[in-house]
Amino acid sequence: MYPYEADIHSKYPVLKDILLYESPLYCIVEIDDEKVNIIGTNTKYKTIQPEEVGIVGRMWNGVSIEPHTLSWKNY
């Protein structure tokens, strides 16, 4: 169960450890005087879900691998 074809995996075996998102994850940061607004984005996993490869709780080495970035405001 890999996100790429077998011939690609034979050339680049490290790809077996990659979970793909459907679209890029990013944040937009707006700064206005003393106000900060961070607008997060959401996506989905493209092929394999973390649970399918034994990742429980969607954490990897203590870091969230959820398919979204957080939003935040200080006003």
Backbone as JSON, one array per atom type, in Angstrom:
{
  "sequence": "MYPYEADIHSKYPVLKDILLYESPLYCIVEIDDEKVNIIGTNTKYKTIQPEEVGIVGRMWNGVSIEPHTLSWKNY",
  "N": [[0.85, -1.17, 0.0], [1.09, 1.82, -1.18], [1.59, 5.33, -1.96], [2.47, 5.8, -4.54], [3.24, 4.36, -7.8], [4.64, 1.01, -8.24], [7.06, 0.96, -9.73], [8.08, 3.53, -9.34], [8.47, 3.49, -6.59], [10.46, 1.55, -6.43], [12.63, 2.93, -7.45], [12.82, 5.09, -5.68], [12.84, 4.37, -2.68], [12.34, 5.6, -0.19], [9.95, 6.92, -0.39], [7.92, 5.36, 0.55], [7.33, 6.07, 3.11], [5.76, 8.31, 3.11], [2.89, 10.31, 3.55], [0.35, 11.62, 1.63], [-1.18, 14.81, 1.07], [-4.22, 16.15, -0.34], [-4.16, 18.8, -1.24], [-1.94, 21.66, -0.9], [-0.83, 22.63, 2.4], [-1.13, 25.6, 4.2], [-0.78, 28.86, 5.76], [-2.3, 32.05, 6.02], [-1.11, 35.1, 7.03], [-2.17, 37.96, 8.57], [-1.27, 41.19, 9.43], [-1.97, 44.01, 11.25], [-1.4, 47.01, 12.54], [-1.65, 46.52, 15.85], [-2.9, 44.13, 15.69], [-3.25, 40.7, 14.93], [-3.98, 38.23, 12.61], [-4.38, 34.93, 11.82], [-5.01, 32.83, 9.24], [-5.99, 29.67, 8.72], [-5.8, 26.64, 6.69], [-7.59, 23.87, 5.17], [-7.51, 20.42, 4.19], [-7.58, 17.13, 2.69], [-6.45, 13.72, 3.17], [-4.71, 12.31, 0.46], [-4.42, 9.66, -0.58], [-3.63, 7.33, 1.18], [-4.7, 6.79, 4.5], [-3.57, 7.82, 7.77], [-4.12, 5.87, 9.77], [-4.2, 3.53, 8.33], [-1.6, 2.79, 8.01], [-0.72, 2.31, 10.5], [-0.44, 4.54, 12.18], [-1.47, 5.96, 15.03], [-3.86, 8.17, 16.41], [-3.11, 10.28, 14.86], [-0.63, 11.53, 15.18], [2.83, 12.12, 14.77], [5.93, 11.48, 15.88], [5.35, 13.2, 18.03], [4.18, 15.37, 16.8], [1.39, 16.88, 15.24], [-0.25, 15.46, 12.45], [-2.51, 16.11, 11.18], [-4.77, 16.97, 8.52], [-4.87, 19.88, 8.3], [-4.33, 23.4, 8.96], [-4.0, 25.61, 11.72], [-6.17, 28.32, 12.72], [-6.02, 31.68, 14.07], [-6.6, 34.49, 16.19], [-5.76, 37.66, 17.63], [-7.46, 39.57, 18.57]],
  "CA": [[0.0, 0.0, 0.0], [1.94, 2.99, -1.33], [0.93, 6.39, -2.72], [2.98, 5.84, -5.91], [3.35, 3.07, -8.49], [5.75, 0.16, -7.81], [8.32, 1.33, -10.38], [8.57, 4.74, -8.67], [8.95, 3.07, -5.26], [11.74, 0.84, -6.55], [13.66, 3.96, -7.66], [12.87, 5.99, -4.52], [12.19, 3.6, -1.61], [11.95, 6.44, 0.94], [8.58, 7.39, -0.61], [6.97, 4.52, 1.28], [7.05, 6.69, 4.4], [5.11, 9.6, 2.88], [1.44, 10.43, 3.44], [0.09, 12.77, 0.77], [-2.39, 15.62, 1.2], [-4.8, 16.5, -1.65], [-3.7, 20.14, -1.62], [-0.94, 22.17, 0.05], [-1.23, 23.26, 3.66], [-0.47, 26.89, 4.41], [-1.51, 29.85, 6.55], [-2.19, 33.45, 5.62], [-0.93, 35.91, 8.23], [-2.51, 39.37, 8.38], [-0.8, 42.01, 10.55], [-2.48, 45.37, 11.11], [-1.09, 47.7, 13.8], [-1.41, 45.56, 16.94], [-3.77, 42.97, 15.48], [-2.71, 39.62, 14.11], [-4.99, 37.25, 12.22], [-3.81, 33.82, 11.08], [-6.08, 32.08, 8.59], [-5.52, 28.33, 8.38], [-6.45, 25.95, 5.57], [-7.95, 22.47, 5.37], [-7.46, 19.53, 3.03], [-7.81, 15.72, 3.05], [-5.38, 12.84, 2.71], [-4.93, 11.99, -0.95], [-4.6, 8.23, -0.84], [-3.57, 6.49, 2.38], [-4.98, 7.42, 5.79], [-2.55, 7.43, 8.76], [-4.52, 4.65, 10.47], [-3.93, 2.39, 7.45], [-0.19, 2.43, 8.13], [-0.41, 2.1, 11.9], [-0.25, 5.77, 12.95], [-2.65, 6.12, 15.88], [-4.02, 9.5, 16.96], [-2.63, 11.27, 13.88], [0.57, 12.2, 15.68], [4.07, 11.49, 14.34], [7.03, 12.06, 16.68], [4.82, 14.26, 18.86], [3.67, 16.47, 15.97], [0.14, 16.57, 14.56], [-0.23, 15.33, 10.99], [-3.88, 16.37, 10.71], [-4.75, 17.69, 7.24], [-5.31, 21.27, 8.4], [-3.51, 24.31, 9.76], [-4.87, 26.31, 12.67], [-6.42, 29.76, 12.62], [-5.85, 32.34, 15.36], [-6.75, 35.96, 16.22], [-5.44, 38.24, 18.94], [-8.37, 40.69, 18.84]],
  "C": [[0.91, 1.25, 0.0], [1.23, 4.05, -2.15], [1.39, 6.5, -4.17], [3.04, 4.44, -6.49], [4.62, 2.33, -8.05], [7.08, 0.57, -8.46], [8.92, 2.59, -9.77], [9.15, 4.37, -7.31], [10.26, 2.31, -5.35], [12.89, 1.82, -6.77], [13.9, 4.8, -6.42], [12.18, 5.32, -3.32], [11.75, 4.43, -0.4], [10.5, 6.94, 0.81], [7.55, 6.55, 0.14], [6.55, 5.13, 2.61], [6.3, 8.02, 4.27], [3.59, 9.44, 2.82], [1.16, 11.71, 2.66], [-1.2, 13.48, 1.14], [-2.91, 15.94, -0.21], [-4.32, 17.86, -2.15], [-2.72, 20.64, -0.57], [-1.57, 22.73, 1.33], [-0.44, 24.54, 3.83], [-1.33, 27.75, 5.31], [-1.31, 31.21, 5.9], [-2.12, 34.25, 6.92], [-1.2, 37.36, 7.87], [-2.06, 40.13, 9.62], [-1.23, 43.44, 10.29], [-2.33, 46.07, 12.46], [-0.77, 46.66, 14.88], [-2.26, 44.29, 16.81], [-3.09, 41.95, 14.56], [-3.84, 38.63, 13.86], [-4.3, 36.18, 11.39], [-4.96, 32.98, 10.55], [-5.51, 30.74, 8.13], [-6.29, 27.75, 7.21], [-6.72, 24.49, 5.93], [-7.8, 21.7, 4.07], [-7.83, 18.13, 3.51], [-6.55, 14.94, 2.67], [-5.72, 12.39, 1.3], [-5.21, 10.51, -1.17], [-4.71, 7.44, 0.46], [-3.86, 7.33, 3.63], [-3.92, 6.98, 6.8], [-2.87, 6.11, 9.47], [-4.22, 3.4, 9.64], [-2.48, 1.93, 7.53], [0.26, 2.38, 9.59], [-0.13, 3.36, 12.71], [-1.55, 6.03, 13.71], [-2.68, 7.55, 16.42], [-3.51, 10.62, 16.07], [-1.52, 12.15, 14.41], [1.78, 11.41, 15.19], [5.21, 12.21, 15.06], [6.56, 13.26, 17.49], [4.25, 15.45, 18.11], [2.4, 16.02, 15.26], [0.35, 16.47, 13.05], [-1.65, 15.45, 10.42], [-3.82, 17.18, 9.41], [-5.34, 19.1, 7.34], [-4.26, 22.09, 9.16], [-4.48, 25.14, 10.6], [-5.03, 27.79, 12.33], [-6.32, 30.36, 14.02], [-6.02, 33.84, 15.18], [-6.34, 36.46, 17.59], [-6.31, 39.48, 19.21], [-9.78, 40.21, 18.93]]
}
